[in-house]
């Protein structure tokens, strides 16, 4: 490959010229080079290493660019960043690093390009292209990263025990890259992750979640979660998932392995939605099964109330991992809590009232809930598989029909509390709640249409039953 072709964008010529003006060498390194070789589309960020001050180079580049972009400087890290043509460019001086056992933040000192490549996490991220005028586009590949790209291998430049122990987040990154690129982690590297898995405890939950999200957002998330489980990292990060692993047998009765079932569901949903939070819901939809698992001779294995238990666990899990405790968490909770509802519907004759209740409870998320439940069909029996999917189609059609007629999504009662108080000349009281609940139930059951007049007449009848008198 002619790597000069990869450097066609005008920014590289400007960086080259700026480096020459400052009399220092500069290289484009890491993800940009890797992704260009892998043909992964136009990169949105570029890492530049300067042999000297990265901050000075960034300032010089900004001065030479037509739009004179603002340079963000991060003095603590000795880095600088600017945006040009929708590309984020980060500049850093070449450095070497040494680590303290209890922190992933290194002690940094100036170094050579070789020092900088040595400190990279993987051979495929240590590839560099020279930006100097005489060697523009020359590839520097000290660890055979090109060979590892061709062999689809994730491998550390140096001893993996040192690489992973120094910065344990790299264990998560190895698994994330293996998932995103569908690469294999080299055997010694994989063993080293298992050996050093306890070191993940020094990494902040926020950084771990960034990597988890990238695994979940990939085409086949199960690759990453199987590796996390295999290396023992998952039990530190998401013990709720590892608790689902295994099949118990009592008196010849077994249940399915809910861990592997969960990964199938996540892969299924990944084919149909990019919604990260719906993918989280798929990952967590069965976590309540471990604490609710029971065996009785009469019915065998049961997981009664696992959806309710699971939805409570979602809050504690999000809180522990420092994930957002806002509408995102509430969405995941709701999906987990309702995850079995459409499945029950799809097994029975689908009544209007059951569909109305489903739409009422799910609100705007009814489509997401149906997507989750369809992903939850992992049976290998083609007859059962087709039956479920056909039944789900009936449920979906019924949702459209019922919603068009009865408008129960984001239900607003046709009669307000104020109207009830005025009709019966009463102050706020429990009777108002009873009347409103009666009207809501009647609409959901299909006893009355979702219209003001019908609701008003029912209000009068219910008021009379409660001993209220209509005011004149």
Secondary structure, 3 states (H helix, E strand, C coil): CCHHHHHCCHHHHHHHHHHHHCCCCEEEECHHHHHHHCCCCCCCEEEEEECCCHHHHHHHHHHHCCCCCCCEEEHHHCEEEEEECCEEEEEEECEEEECCCCCCCCEEEECCHHHHHHCCCCHHHCCEEECCCCCCCCEECCCCHHHHHHHCEECCCCCHHHHHHHCCHHHHHHHHHHHHHCCEECHHHHHHHHHHHHHHHHCCHHHHHHHHHHHHCCCCCHHHHHHHHHCCCHHHHCHHHHCCCCCCEECCEECCCHHHHHHHHHHHHHCCCCCHHHHHHHHHCCCHHHHHCEEECCCEEECCCHHHHHHHHHHHHHHHCCCCCCHHHHHHHHHHHCCCHHHHHHHCCCCHHHHHHHHHHHHHHHHHHHHHHHHCCCCCCHHHHHHHHHHHHHHHHHHHHHHHHHCCCCCCCCCCHHHHHHHHCCCCCHHHHHHHHHHHHHHHHCCCCCCHHHHHHHHHHHHHHCCCCCCC
